[in-house]
Amino acid sequence: MARINPPAAERIELGVGEVAARSGVAVSTLHFYEAEGLIRGWRNSGNQRRYPRGVLRRVAVIKVAQRLGLSLADIREALNTLPDGRAPTAADWGRLSAVWKEELDRRIDRLARLRDNLSDCIGCGCLSLNSCPLRNPGDVLAQEGVGPRLLDPQ
């Protein structure tokens, strides 16, 4: 991979072990992130892996996004909006987090609906057939596809 030219503030080079220690992620995770296009580094003349210091902020953003439940594809897409693979700024974070907040709000709403219906009948054959959340006379929901259509509507 070609060497990236980080901004002057990020010209401090870190080895993969140093990035792992400072970010709290395994070296193998860093290699995985790089293979997935989430971070970029280069090899120096001694064939050692090097990263700009700003990769620490990128890794932090990745970890937060993963904790939110975002897919690596979504995280990559967001990070690809940053110029030249640089570390996210406060303005970048504000923009990225606003988009992620909308998705998180949708997930929270969905989880709340699931939680509120969790203790209802689950179709065990009890006498609550008319109020069962899994009631599907004639298996009409099979036409819509697979999965829990009544308990977890998309």
Summary of the structure (lengths in Angstrom):
residues: 154
radius of gyration: 22.6
end to end distance: 40.1
largest distance: 74.2
contacts: 362
relative contact order: 0.10
helix: 54%
strand: 6%
